[in-house]
Amino acid sequence: MGLLSGPHTNLCTFGDRAFSVAAPTLWNLLPSKLCNALSLDSFKKFLKIHLFNKAYSLLVYLSCPVSCV
């Protein structure tokens, strides 16, 4: 998988929030199945599934009593 690299920033507060810095960082965190999608439709499908799974697992974790974890 080809990882993207963004420009180096000196400002930790504002420079790292710029799209040109944040986008490559977030892209590199995506699963390879998502980044290697062959079409836009399959990319959207995999992205929707990925984001749903992340949100659902966080929701289950936050709503679960301490004994579940």
URGI-V405032 format. One record per residue. N is the residue number from 1. RES is the residue in three letters. OMEGA is omega as a letter, one per 40 degrees, with the letter a starting at -180 (999 if undefined). Layout:
BEGIN
n=(N | N)
res=(RES | RES)
omega=(OMEGA | OMEGA)
END
This chain:
BEGIN
n=(1 | 2 | 3 | 4 | 5 | 6 | 7 | 8 | 9 | 10 | 11 | 12 | 13 | 14 | 15 | 16 | 17 | 18 | 19 | 20 | 21 | 22 | 23 | 24 | 25 | 26 | 27 | 28 | 29 | 30 | 31 | 32 | 33 | 34 | 35 | 36 | 37 | 38 | 39 | 40 | 41 | 42 | 43 | 44 | 45 | 46 | 47 | 48 | 49 | 50 | 51 | 52 | 53 | 54 | 55 | 56 | 57 | 58 | 59 | 60 | 61 | 62 | 63 | 64 | 65 | 66 | 67 | 68 | 69)
res=(MET | GLY | LEU | LEU | SER | GLY | PRO | HIS | THR | ASN | LEU | CYS | THR | PHE | GLY | ASP | ARG | ALA | PHE | SER | VAL | ALA | ALA | PRO | THR | LEU | TRP | ASN | LEU | LEU | PRO | SER | LYS | LEU | CYS | ASN | ALA | LEU | SER | LEU | ASP | SER | PHE | LYS | LYS | PHE | LEU | LYS | ILE | HIS | LEU | PHE | ASN | LYS | ALA | TYR | SER | LEU | LEU | VAL | TYR | LEU | SER | CYS | PRO | VAL | SER | CYS | VAL)
omega=(i | i | i | i | i | i | i | i | i | a | a | a | a | a | a | i | a | a | a | i | a | a | i | i | i | i | a | i | a | i | a | i | a | a | a | i | a | a | i | i | i | i | a | i | a | i | i | i | a | a | i | a | i | a | a | a | i | i | i | a | a | a | a | i | a | a | i | a | 999)
END
